[in-house]
Amino acid sequence: MVHNGIEYGDMQLISEIYDLLKNVGGLDNQELHKVFAEWNQGELKSFLIEITARLMTKRDDKDKNNYLLDS
């Protein structure tokens, strides 16, 4: 149960960071991918950071011109 609480805290932190970098910092999906991928090489390395980095470059299946997170 404690593990799930920590994991949910990590997910909330990742989403808050995404929001700040995207909406305040003005980073696009490619830049966000680079940030999260770089973080996943250091002490922040985790499965959640890894899949977040990969998700930044995922295209929408219905419209390949849009990223999944921008749809």
RALINVEN-V49490 format. One line per field, one symbol per residue. ss: DSSP state (a for helix, b for strand, c for the rest). phi: phi as a letter, one per 40 degrees, with the letter a starting at -180 (. if undefined). Layout:
BEGIN
ss->???
phi->???
END
This chain:
BEGIN
ss->caaaaaaaaaaaaaaaaaaaaaaaccccaaaaaaaaaaacccccccaaaaaaaaacccbcccccccbaaac
phi->.cdccccccccccccccdcccccccgccccccdccccccccbccdaccccccccccbcccccaccbcdccc
END
